[in-house]
């Protein structure tokens, strides 16, 4: 379960979403998380897993729970943000 600190809304995550959320370290690209963790842990088609992961990250990003970046974030940025996803 994760909470949006802006409005205290709670979101319940399934096993796959939890794995993605926990792996979102601001340095590891989403594609790598999906390939190396999601597809390895769960029997899922890689293309479908990537599509679902992108949708999940977009939803959490839109709610201010994850910060999405095309570049790894600096350590200074990491201190200012709760969780980041590449």
C-alpha positions, 0 to 999 in steps of 0.5 A: 500500500502506498499513500499520496502525501498531498491528499492522503489517498491510499493505493493498494498494490498487487505483487507486480506493482509492489515489485515495480514500486520497490525497484524504482530507485531513480537509476534503474530504467523501467525497461530493465526493472520489467526485464530483470525482475518482473519477467523473471519473477512472474510468468508474463509476456515481456511486451505486455509486462512493459505496457502494463508497467508503463501504465502503472508508472504513468498513473502513479506519476500523475498522482504525484507518487512517482517522479518519472525522468528520462535521466538518472536523478542526482543524489541531491534530487533523491533527497527531495523526492520520496520515490523516483522511477526512470 
